[in-house]
Amino acid sequence: MSDIETVVTTTSSESIRCTYLSSKFIHIFDQYASEKLKKERTKGQYWYVVCSICNEAKCDFLDITPKQVTEYFSYLMPNTTLKSTNYNLSVLRALSRYLDENADRYQLEPKFLSLFSEIKVEFPDMEFRVEDLPSLKNIDTILSYYKRNGDMVGFLACSLVLRTALTTNEMVLLDRKMFFQDANGNYGVRFPISNYAYRFIKIPDDVAALITQYTSQRIDDNPSLFLNKKGKKISARALQNRLHEACLACEIPPFTYNDLRTLSQAILIKDGAPLDKVAEHTNIKKLDWFFRYNRVVKELEDSAVDYAHIKVLW
């Protein structure tokens, strides 16, 4: 409509230019901002969104069509975060509602909110799927492989993750002095999270017995729990490669320690552990993250395998 060039400064001090916005729309936006937006920062963010969609559509906001709106969001969804896409949509809906409510005032057709009301930001499928996780049969195959080959490092690492949901990075940081047994006979790990705070992780008796057996066989004085074949502290990558090689040797679909950790947490939830206790145990900060386990937990409930009684023996 107009060749007026506009510039908006974003919060990151970058500029976006739009040559498609009309003087009429600019006037309306200024009125909207003065009535609805209290901060200049917010005005800049809203203006950035407007310029973004109009640059993509190559037209003034007042002339935008349903097809152009759909094409804009079709481009946006796979190329930005869910949070960013939702924010853009909320900005455009708020502005469109204002245009419709003030259509007579600005001599407009009240059509703008309908342009954005049908847009649905699809939430990505972030739920874990049980078919993507290792089966207990395949885990048992790997443990049997490690036992046949006398690889107690691999055997213990898999067992520890399955029973405690430690991360690979946490495992390679373990050293002997971090393990303890309390007055009631419970085994655990004292994991430092700062210079003054610790996270305590309970170790099931079967895994505690494996750790005792493993450490009693060692004659070195290396404090690290897991050592590589040269007797040095093992790296997370080397530990993961070891598992991958075992899967290939056993001709089963390769899985990772993170897959084992996911399965471990799903088992805890399936067996009725309170989410706050699971979060504390696994060092997860926000409980809403656990929605990702919904599908796996539901499928475990229908499984013929009794996941409630896992016990690992060497």
N, C-alpha and C positions, 0 to 999 in steps of 0.2 A: 504493500500500500504506500508506504513512505520510505524515502531513502535516508531518513534520519538515522544516524549511527549512535548506538548507546554503548556505554561501558559500565560494567559492574566490577567492583573489587571484592573478591571473596575473602574468607577468613585466612586463607593461606597467602594472601597478597598477590594472587594471580589475577589477571584480567580476562574477562570474556566479552567478546564483541558480538553484537547482533545488528545487522543492517536491515532487518525485516520489520522491526517494530514501529508502529505508527505513532504520530504525535498524540492521537486520541487515546491509544492504549497507555502510552507513557503518562498522560495526565491522570487516567483512571487508576493506574498502579500507584502513582504518588498519593492520590486520595486514599486508596486502600491502605497503604503503608502508614499514613498519618493517623488513620482511624483505628487500625487493627494491630500494627506492629510497633512495639514500644522501643525496641533497640535498633540502632543502625546496623549492627551485626546481623540481626534477623532479616532486616530489609535486604541486605546484600545477599544473604543466602537464598531468599525467595526470588530475587532478581536473577540470580545465577541459574536457578531452575527454569525460569521463564525463558531466558536466553537459550538455554540448552535445548529445550523442546522446539523453540522457534527456529533455531539454526538447523536442527535436524529436519524439521518440516519445510523449511525455506519459505516461511510466510509469517505474517503478523499473527499474534495470538488471537485476535478477534476473527480471523479468517480460517482458523485451524479446523480440520475436518475429522470425522471419526476414524477414517482410514489412516490419517497421519498420526493420530494419537495411538492407535493400535501398533503401527509400525515403530513408533518411538519406544514404546514399552517392550516390544518384541526385541528390539536392539538392546534395551537397557538391562533386562532381566539376566541374560547370561554373561553380561560384561561388567556388572557392578554387584556389590553385596546386597543381600536382602534388606538390610537396614537402609542403605542408600536409596534403593528402589522404592521402598515404603515411604521414605521421607519425601521424595520427589512427588509421589502420588498424593500424599497428604497436602503438600503445598499447592498443587494444581487444583485439587478439589476445594480447598479453602478459598482460593482466588476465584474459582468458577462459581462457587456459591455466592460470593459477594457480587459478582457480575450479574447473576440471575436475580438476586434480591434487589438490585439497583438498576434493573434493565430500563425502567421508565426514565429514571434520572439521567441515564447516559444514552438513551435512545438506542437500546440494543434488543435483540431477540433473546429471550431467556432460554438458552439452549446449552449453556456451557457445562453445567454440572452433569448433564446427561452424557456428555462426551467422555467423562471419566468414571461415571458410576458403574459401568460394565467392566472396567479394567480390574482384573484379579491378579494380585501378585502371588504366584504359586510358591508355596513353602517347599523348599527342596526336600527330597526324600532323604532325611538324615538318620532314619531309624536303622539300627543294625538288623541284618537278616541272618537267621540261623544257618542258612545254607552257605553263607560266606565265612562262617566260623568253623574251626576244626571240630570234627566229631570225636567223642570219647574213644571210639574204636581207633581212629587215626592217631590220637594222642598216645594211646596204649601201644600202638605199633612203633612210634618214635621212642618211647621209654624202653621198650623191649630191645630196639636197635642199640640204644645207648648202653644198656646192660650187657648185651652180647659183646660189645666192643670195649667194655670196661671204661666207658666215658662217664664218670660220675659227675663231672662238671655240667655236661649237657643234661644228664638225668635230673640233677638237683635243680638246675636253672628252670627247666620246664615245670617241675613239681612245685617249686617256690612260687612261680607266677600263677599257676593254676590254683593254688591253695591260698595265696595272699594278695594277688592282683598287683604285685609290684611292677613298676615300669622297668624296662631294660636299663635305663640310666641309673635307676635306684639300685638295681642289682649289682652293677659293676662298682658302685660306691660302697658296698657292704664290706666291713672288715670284722675280724673276730671279736674285738672289744665291744662291738655294738650289740652283741647278743647277751641275753641275761635270762635268769630263771628267778621268779619271785618266790615269796614265802609259801605260796599255795601250790608251787610246782608248775606254774604256767610259764611257758617260754615266750620270749618276745625279742623285738629289735628296738633299740633306742636310736631313732633316726634324727640327726640334728637338722633343724630348719632355720636356725639362726645361731648367733653366739650364745644366746640365753634360753632358747626354747628347743624342745624336742617333740617329736611325734613318735608315739609308741604303737608298734604293730605286733599283734599277737601271732605267734607261730604255732600252727597245729602240731600235735604230738608226733604225727607220722613224719612231717617234714623236719621237725626238731631232731628226730632220731636219725634221719638221713644226714643232717648237718653234722651231728656228733660223730657219725660213722665216717663221713668224708674228712673232717678235720683231724680225727684220730689217726688216719692213715698217712697224713702229711708229716714230713720230717723237716720241712723248711720253716723259716721264721718270718715269712712274708705275712703281713697283717691282713692283706686282702683275702676275702672269702673265695672269689673266683679267680683262678690263674689260667693263663694260656699254656700251650704245650711246652713253652720255654721257661715256665715257672715265674712269669711276670704277671702283673695285674692285667686281666683281660679287658679289652675294649668292648663297648656296646656293639660296634659293627662286627667284630670278630665273633662275638657270642651269637649274633643274629645269623651270620654266615654259616656258623656251625649247625644251627637248626635247619637252615635252608638246604645245606648239603645232606643232612640226615633225611629230610623229606624226599629229596631226589633219589637217594639211595634206596629208600623204601617204596619208591614209585607211588607216592601219594601226593595230592595237591599241596604245594608248599603253603605253610602258614607262618605267621610271625608271632613274636612274643606279645605284640599288642593285641593280636587276635586272641591269644590265650588269656590276656588280661581282661578283654571284653567279655569273654565267656565266663571267666571267674566272677566278675561283677554281676553278670546276668544270673548266675547260679545263686549268688548271695541274695539278690532281690527276689528271685523265684522262691527261695526257701523262706521268705518272710522277714529278712533282715530289714529293720527300719532304714529309710533312705538317709537320714541324718547320720546313722551309724556307718552305713556304707561309704558315705561321703567323707566322714572322719577317717575311716580305715584306709581309703584310697587317695586321700588328700585332694578331693574334688571340692571346689569352693562353692559352687552354685547347684542347688538341688534340681533346678529346672533342666539341667543337662541330662537327667536320667530319662527324659522322654525318649531318648534314642534307644533305650533298651526295651520299649514296650512290645515290639514285635517278637524279639527273641524270647522274652520272658513268657509271652503268651504261647509260643510254640513249644517251649520247654515244658509247660504245664501239660501239654498233650502228648509228650514224648513217652515212649514205653520204657525208656531208661530211667532208673531211679537216680537222679542227679543229687539227691540229698545226702548220699552216703559215699562220698569219694574218699578213698584212702590209698595213698601211694606207698608201695613197698619196693625195696631194692632186691 
